[in-house]
């Protein structure tokens, strides 16, 4: 008998949450250690390299995992579901085979363009694993759709722990940015090999070969994915471009401060992942099989969760920066709170866009993201030379607010969900007041007490307003292995 009996949904959410915290949070967990072993200048340079990798991963991933959710996720027949997965996996391998030599060839040219940012070997170590970014995302998404949370946990946690261990080893030996990138390269390659082996075995259950190509599925996926990929690329203007503008108008030291604040704001995204990893692949199934009302109720619960975590992280991030980071990074505390607000608005956008995606109106998201990015980039370019980091923060908040408002209006127009808008306004108001209080100069103890009181107040109001719905044991859909 299990000591802590949990429903399958809660067990999977716990495993997914731990996986994502370790997979995406390794940079946050390692940040204090890295900051104490390399200079602030080098940390700023490392952040710019990570930003460059981020934009390339969007292009090479091509959002094919979203196609997997949409086309395989909606398929009820286990054999057809597996076949679509195999076909999309083959597409990702073709992208990887084409991208790998291109990355190898163009890396020296990038180095010549901005030699102070990175050496050729640093670029190659950083970018080569990205050729298979789409494959990684698709196979991991497939494991989530099959509810193979334990295997997902081993694959993602293994990579994260290996990267962390290798990073500690190379920094202890006195090496710098190049060695940190080498640690990431080795861990990524090992994960790629494992994922390819797993998916090839799955493909053999569909055909007599491990590669299953379909012209029809390619023609179906590419028009669906291209706007999503382009949306992600456009979103770089609000999540990466600002660091390049800072590099041109300030210094690597300022970018390091911004990077530290950004890493601590990442805690909000990580804490939301247990729910999102369960809900994102399931929401279309809920919408079609269980109806608008339940889908809206679970979305409202997700918004309560988001607001609660936003309050907690807004209070805890400055305290952790004060405790963990060298004294030269203390000015990152208020930057972190602003970036937490930006992260919360971005998470909100992902939670309320279900209507647009359910109607396959990805072109609409492209237009929304495009307009918001143009406004944000224009503000960043105008305000950053005058106000520095503060100009960036104001620009990001304005652009993200415009984006989420437009997404909500359009999503409701395409597929109206019965949200309790008046009740949600109360929750958002409590959240806003709580975050404002976090900026006051209280002692650490009083700061933490107010954090607990603010979060408890919001949760009590949410219960009183019936905004929290717990998901029941799932009965829709079938596993591959059935």
C-alpha positions in Angstrom: 0.0 0.0 0.0 1.4 3.4 -1.0 2.3 5.7 1.9 1.1 8.7 0.1 -1.8 7.6 -2.2 -2.3 10.1 -5.0 -4.5 10.1 -8.1 -2.7 9.4 -11.4 -3.2 13.0 -12.4 -1.5 14.3 -9.2 1.3 11.7 -9.5 2.0 12.7 -13.1 1.9 16.4 -12.2 4.4 15.9 -9.4 6.8 14.0 -11.7 6.4 16.6 -14.5 6.9 19.4 -12.0 10.1 17.9 -10.7 11.3 17.2 -14.2 10.8 20.7 -15.4 12.3 22.3 -12.3 15.4 20.3 -12.9 15.4 20.5 -16.7 14.8 24.2 -17.0 15.8 25.3 -13.6 19.4 24.1 -13.7 20.4 27.6 -14.8 18.6 29.1 -11.8 20.0 26.6 -9.3 23.5 26.9 -10.7 23.4 30.7 -11.0 24.9 31.6 -7.5 27.7 29.1 -8.0 28.5 30.3 -11.5 28.3 34.0 -10.4 31.0 33.2 -7.8 33.3 31.5 -10.2 33.2 33.8 -13.3 33.3 37.6 -13.6 30.2 39.7 -14.0 31.4 40.5 -17.5 31.6 36.8 -18.5 28.2 36.1 -17.0 26.7 38.9 -19.2 28.5 37.4 -22.3 27.1 33.9 -21.4 23.6 35.4 -21.2 23.9 36.9 -24.7 25.0 33.4 -26.0 22.0 31.8 -24.4 19.7 34.4 -26.1 21.2 33.6 -29.5 20.6 29.9 -28.8 17.0 30.6 -27.8 16.1 32.3 -31.1 17.7 29.5 -33.2 15.9 26.8 -31.2 12.6 28.4 -32.1 13.5 28.2 -35.8 14.9 24.7 -35.8 12.2 23.3 -33.5 9.5 24.6 -35.9 6.8 24.1 -33.3 6.3 20.5 -34.5 5.5 19.5 -30.9 2.4 21.7 -31.2 1.4 19.8 -34.3 1.8 16.6 -32.3 -0.6 17.9 -29.6 -3.1 19.0 -32.2 -3.2 16.1 -34.6 -2.0 13.1 -32.5 -3.6 14.4 -29.3 -7.0 14.6 -30.9 -6.8 11.1 -32.3 -8.6 8.5 -30.2 -7.3 5.4 -32.0 -4.0 4.2 -30.4 -2.5 2.9 -33.6 -3.2 6.1 -35.6 -1.9 8.2 -32.7 1.3 6.3 -32.7 1.6 6.5 -36.5 1.2 10.3 -36.5 3.8 10.6 -33.8 6.2 8.5 -35.9 5.6 10.6 -39.0 6.2 13.9 -37.1 9.3 12.4 -35.5 10.7 11.6 -39.0 10.1 15.3 -40.0 12.2 16.4 -37.0 15.0 14.1 -37.9 15.1 15.5 -41.5 15.3 19.0 -40.1 18.1 18.0 -37.8 20.1 16.2 -40.6 19.8 19.4 -42.8 20.5 21.9 -40.0 23.6 20.2 -38.4 26.1 20.9 -41.3 24.7 24.4 -41.8 25.4 25.3 -38.2 29.0 23.9 -38.5 29.6 26.0 -41.6 28.1 29.3 -40.5 29.5 29.4 -36.9 32.8 31.0 -38.0 30.9 33.7 -39.8 29.0 34.6 -36.7 32.2 34.8 -34.8 33.6 37.3 -37.3 30.5 39.5 -37.0 30.8 39.9 -33.2 34.2 38.4 -32.1 33.9 39.9 -28.6 30.7 37.9 -28.0 32.0 34.4 -28.6 34.6 32.2 -30.2 33.8 29.8 -33.0 34.2 26.7 -30.8 31.8 28.3 -28.2 29.2 28.9 -31.0 29.5 25.3 -32.2 29.2 23.8 -28.8 26.1 26.0 -28.1 24.3 25.6 -31.4 25.0 22.0 -32.7 22.5 20.3 -30.3 19.9 22.7 -31.4 19.7 21.0 -34.8 17.7 18.3 -33.0 15.6 20.7 -30.8 12.4 19.7 -32.7 13.1 16.0 -32.1 13.7 16.5 -28.4 10.4 18.5 -28.0 8.4 16.0 -30.1 9.5 12.8 -28.3 9.2 14.4 -24.8 5.7 15.7 -25.8 4.8 12.2 -27.0 5.8 10.8 -23.6 3.6 13.3 -21.9 0.6 12.4 -24.1 1.1 8.7 -23.2 1.3 9.7 -19.5 4.8 8.1 -19.3 5.7 10.6 -16.6 8.3 8.4 -15.0 10.3 7.9 -18.2 10.0 11.6 -18.9 11.3 12.3 -15.5 14.4 10.1 -16.0 15.2 11.6 -19.4 15.0 15.2 -18.4 16.3 14.9 -14.9 19.3 12.9 -16.1 20.3 15.6 -18.6 19.9 18.3 -16.0 21.9 16.6 -13.3 24.7 15.6 -15.7 25.0 19.2 -16.9 25.0 20.5 -13.4 27.7 18.0 -12.3 29.9 18.7 -15.3 29.5 22.5 -14.8 30.7 22.2 -11.2 33.6 20.1 -12.2 34.9 22.5 -14.9 34.4 25.6 -12.8 36.3 23.9 -9.9 39.2 23.4 -12.3 39.2 27.1 -13.1 37.7 26.9 -16.6 35.2 29.5 -17.9 32.4 30.0 -20.4 33.7 27.6 -23.0 33.8 24.7 -20.5 30.3 25.6 -19.3 29.0 25.3 -22.9 30.9 22.0 -23.3 29.1 20.6 -20.2 25.7 21.5 -21.8 26.8 20.0 -25.2 27.7 16.6 -23.7 24.5 16.3 -21.6 22.4 17.3 -24.6 24.0 14.8 -26.9 23.4 11.9 -24.4 19.8 12.9 -24.1 19.4 13.1 -27.9 20.8 9.5 -28.3 18.4 8.2 -25.7 15.4 9.9 -27.2 16.2 8.7 -30.7 16.5 5.1 -29.5 13.2 5.2 -27.6 11.2 6.7 -30.5 12.7 4.4 -33.1 11.5 1.4 -31.1 8.0 3.1 -31.0 8.1 3.5 -34.7 8.8 -0.2 -35.3 5.3 -0.8 -33.8 3.9 1.1 -36.7 6.0 0.0 -39.7 8.9 -2.4 -40.3 11.2 0.5 -40.3 12.2 3.0 -37.6 11.6 5.9 -40.0 8.0 6.6 -41.1 7.7 9.5 -43.5 4.3 10.8 -44.8 3.9 13.5 -47.4 0.4 14.0 -46.2 1.3 14.6 -42.6 4.1 17.0 -43.7 1.6 19.0 -45.7 -0.8 19.0 -42.7 1.9 20.0 -40.1 3.8 22.7 -42.0 1.0 25.2 -42.6 -0.2 24.7 -38.9 3.3 25.0 -37.5 4.7 27.8 -39.6 2.6 30.6 -38.0 3.4 29.2 -34.5 7.1 29.1 -35.3 6.9 32.6 -36.8 5.0 33.7 -33.7 7.8 32.3 -31.5 10.4 34.1 -33.6 8.5 37.3 -33.5 8.2 36.9 -29.7 12.0 37.1 -29.6 11.5 40.8 -29.8 10.0 40.7 -26.3 12.2 37.9 -25.0 15.8 38.3 -26.1 16.1 41.3 -28.3 16.1 43.6 -25.3 19.4 42.0 -24.2 21.0 42.9 -27.5 19.8 46.5 -27.2 21.2 46.6 -23.6 24.5 45.3 -24.9 24.7 48.2 -27.4 23.6 50.8 -24.9 25.0 49.7 -21.6 27.6 47.0 -20.8 28.0 43.3 -20.2 27.9 44.0 -16.5 24.4 45.5 -16.8 23.3 42.5 -18.9 24.6 40.3 -16.1 22.3 42.1 -13.6 19.4 41.8 -16.0 20.3 38.1 -16.5 20.3 37.4 -12.7 16.9 39.1 -12.3 15.6 37.1 -15.3 16.8 33.8 -13.9 15.0 34.4 -10.6 11.8 35.5 -12.4 12.1 32.1 -14.2 11.0 30.6 -10.9 7.4 31.5 -11.7 7.4 29.7 -15.0 9.0 26.6 -13.3 6.4 26.6 -10.5 3.6 26.7 -13.1 5.0 23.8 -15.1 3.5 20.9 -13.1 0.0 22.1 -14.0 0.9 23.3 -17.5 2.7 20.0 -18.4 -0.5 18.2 -17.5 -3.0 20.7 -18.9 -1.6 21.8 -22.2 -1.7 18.4 -23.9 -5.2 17.7 -22.3 -7.1 20.9 -22.8 -8.4 20.2 -26.3 -9.5 16.8 -25.2 -11.4 18.4 -22.3 -12.9 21.0 -24.5 -14.3 18.5 -27.0 -15.1 15.6 -24.6 -16.1 17.4 -21.4 -17.4 20.7 -22.6 -16.9 24.4 -22.3 -17.9 24.8 -18.6 -15.4 22.4 -17.2 -12.6 23.7 -19.5 -13.4 27.2 -18.3 -13.4 26.1 -14.6 -10.0 24.5 -14.9 -8.6 27.5 -16.7 -9.9 29.7 -13.9 -8.2 27.4 -11.4 -5.0 27.8 -13.3 -5.3 31.6 -13.1 -5.7 31.4 -9.3 -2.6 29.2 -9.2 -0.7 31.7 -11.4 -1.7 34.7 -9.2 -0.8 32.9 -6.0 2.6 31.9 -7.4 3.2 35.4 -8.8 2.8 36.9 -5.3 5.1 34.3 -3.7 7.8 34.7 -6.2 7.6 38.5 -6.1 8.4 38.4 -2.4 10.9 35.5 -2.4 13.1 36.4 -5.4 14.5 39.7 -3.8 15.2 37.8 -0.6 17.0 35.0 -2.4 19.1 37.5 -4.4 20.0 39.1 -1.2 21.1 35.8 0.4 22.6 33.9 -2.5 24.3 36.4 -4.9 27.5 38.4 -4.5 27.1 42.0 -3.3 27.6 43.3 -6.8 24.2 41.8 -7.9 22.0 43.3 -5.2 20.6 46.0 -7.5 18.9 43.1 -9.5 16.2 42.8 -6.9 13.7 45.4 -8.2 14.5 44.3 -11.8 13.4 40.8 -10.8 10.0 41.9 -9.5 9.3 43.7 -12.8 10.4 40.7 -14.8 8.2 38.4 -12.7 5.2 40.6 -13.7 6.3 40.1 -17.3 6.5 36.3 -16.8 3.1 36.3 -15.2 1.5 38.1 -18.1 3.1 35.7 -20.6 1.9 32.7 -18.6 -1.6 34.2 -18.6 -1.5 34.5 -22.4 -0.7 30.8 -22.8 -3.6 29.8 -20.5 -6.3 31.9 -22.2 -5.5 31.2 -25.9 -7.3 27.9 -26.1 -10.1 29.3 -28.2 -7.8 30.5 -31.0 -5.9 27.2 -31.1 -9.1 25.1 -30.9 -10.2 26.7 -34.1 -6.7 26.3 -35.7 -6.5 30.1 -36.1 -2.7 30.2 -35.6 -2.5 33.0 -38.1 -4.4 35.2 -35.7 -1.9 34.6 -33.0 0.8 35.5 -35.5 -0.8 38.9 -36.1 -1.3 39.5 -32.4 2.3 38.6 -31.5 3.6 40.6 -34.5 1.8 43.8 -33.6 2.7 43.5 -29.8 6.3 42.9 -30.7 6.5 45.8 -33.1 5.1 48.1 -30.3 7.5 46.5 -27.7 10.6 46.7 -29.9 9.8 50.3 -30.8 9.5 51.2 -27.2 12.7 49.3 -26.3 14.7 51.1 -29.0 13.3 54.5 -27.9 13.4 54.1 -24.1 16.6 52.0 -23.5 19.2 54.6 -24.6 17.5 57.1 -22.2 16.4 55.0 -19.2 18.5 51.9 -19.6 17.1 48.7 -17.9 14.0 50.7 -16.6 13.1 51.6 -20.2 13.3 47.9 -21.2 11.0 46.8 -18.3 8.3 49.4 -19.0 8.4 48.5 -22.7 8.0 44.7 -22.0 5.1 45.2 -19.5 3.2 47.4 -22.0 3.7 45.1 -24.9 2.8 42.0 -23.0 -0.4 43.5 -21.6 -1.5 44.5 -25.1 -0.8 41.0 -26.3 -2.8 39.2 -23.6 -5.8 41.6 -24.0 -5.9 41.0 -27.8 -5.5 37.2 -27.4 -8.3 37.0 -24.9 -10.7 39.0 -27.0 -10.0 37.0 -30.1 -10.0 33.6 -28.3 -13.4 34.4 -26.8 -14.7 35.4 -30.2 -13.6 32.2 -31.8 -14.7 29.9 -29.0 -16.5 31.6 -26.1 -15.8 30.0 -22.7 -18.0 30.9 -19.7 -15.4 32.6 -17.5 -16.5 34.3 -14.2 -15.0 37.7 -15.2 -16.2 39.6 -12.1 -14.7 37.1 -9.8 -11.4 37.0 -11.7 -11.1 40.8 -11.5 -11.2 40.5 -7.7 -8.3 37.9 -7.9 -6.3 40.1 -10.2 -6.8 43.2 -8.0 -5.6 41.3 -4.9 -2.5 40.2 -6.9 -1.7 43.7 -8.0 -1.9 45.2 -4.5 0.2 42.3 -3.1 3.0 42.8 -5.7 3.0 46.6 -5.0 3.5 45.9 -1.3 6.4 43.6 -2.1 8.4 46.7 -3.3 8.3 48.3 0.1 11.5 48.2 2.1 10.4 45.9 4.9 12.7 43.8 7.0 13.2 40.2 5.8 10.9 38.7 8.4 8.1 41.2 7.9 8.6 40.8 4.1 8.0 37.0 4.4 5.0 37.4 6.7 3.3 39.7 4.3 4.1 37.3 1.5 2.3 34.5 3.4 -0.6 36.7 4.4 -1.1 38.0 0.8 -1.1 34.5 -0.7 -3.4 33.1 1.9 -5.8 36.0 1.3 -6.0 35.4 -2.4 -6.5 31.6 -1.9 -9.3 32.2 0.6 -11.1 34.6 -1.7 -10.7 32.2 -4.6 -12.4 29.4 -2.6 -15.1 31.7 -1.4 -15.7 32.8 -5.1 -15.7 29.1 -6.2 -12.8 29.7 -8.6 -10.9 26.5 -7.7 -11.9 23.2 -9.4 -9.9 20.1 -8.9 -9.5 17.8 -12.0 -11.1 14.4 -11.7 -9.5 11.1 -12.7 -9.3 11.1 -16.5 -11.5 8.8 -18.5 -11.1 10.2 -22.0 -8.7 8.9 -24.5 -6.5 5.8 -24.5 -2.9 5.1 -23.9 -0.7 3.8 -26.7 -0.1 0.5 -24.9 -3.7 -0.4 -24.6 
